[in-house]
């Protein structure tokens, strides 16, 4: 069966609201290190890692062997109603690394479920259904997480069942706070929070959910320290802070292990997913015992923290720490980011190269404006593929190229991908 046949069958049976990347959708059949191979036998350098998920790289022996060892036991029997050794071990490590005192960990299968659990905990703890969320955010595809997603393309906001009040993200490119320097943007974002609390909410508010760097939103982030400034106000009202670390966790940003650390504050709840399973379904929520124990009914999960996923998770975390992948993200990310900044300086179609560590984005605009140019972005995206490089697309207006390669990316691979991307940008602007 060809990929074309597969695509026809896909279209006939899967929902049309599930988008596929590329004009000619791509079927990947194999992977090794930072490279993946399609059904036609073509190999690509992978700068997206299945949306920042293949964090350690493809087919890494240590991860594969840990999973195979678990499979060889014959035990894929699951459910949190039984003691699962790998789950306990992984929870201990994550609790220790989380920075949250007296932490408890609840495992889920996806980032969506992790945020869903965090919202359940926070609303029960605070006995309130009012939630603060941030514009341009993405938190998942379920009833509640879509309700706190501030990105029209990904949320059914017209049908929002939740009581949500929206905060400014503190971004600098466009909107009310554009052109302010970082300190003024922190002040303005805090003023915005106070105003929203005073005018858009009534009575108790449960929580604020926010991404330290907005992932799907195009790697947009407010100034460092913003969460700490917000938290001061939140603490005056007893409102909990949930840091959605689904994209920013595990050292991806290079400078810190968690995105929240750039903000000089510890959240009450932290959610994680994507990279920790390196492709196996593994996610969860961490919180202070006093908060996480707020779920009123007993609860369990059939698949959350199952033996196979947590075998992978332990191996991924050990690999990540043993090989200082956070340090590699900082080092190799600087080569990629600095190279990209240098190569695009003076291009009036590039509004900004931004991001941290190995979480880097380029935003495309019409000349001399901040008006998004999604068509140019699509050309760049397709040209990268033609050149043998997989990247991601994103942003509120679909005009951002995103890169989130495995954290094992080498300097040579960074330079190789950079050359393909820069050629793609130049050719697409001239086209
Ligand atoms: N939160 C953030 C910040 C995300 O980027 C995503 C997915 O992209 C999610 C939550 C949802 O995670 P999942 O797709 O595993 O449900």
Boltz pocket constraint, residues with backbone or C-beta under 6 A from the ligand:
constraints:
  - pocket:
      binder: B
      contacts: [[A, 51], [A, 109], [A, 110], [A, 111], [A, 112], [A, 113], [A, 115], [A, 138], [A, 139], [A, 140], [A, 141], [A, 211], [A, 213], [A, 215], [A, 216], [A, 244], [A, 245], [A, 246], [A, 247], [A, 273], [A, 274], [A, 283]]
      max_distance: 6.0
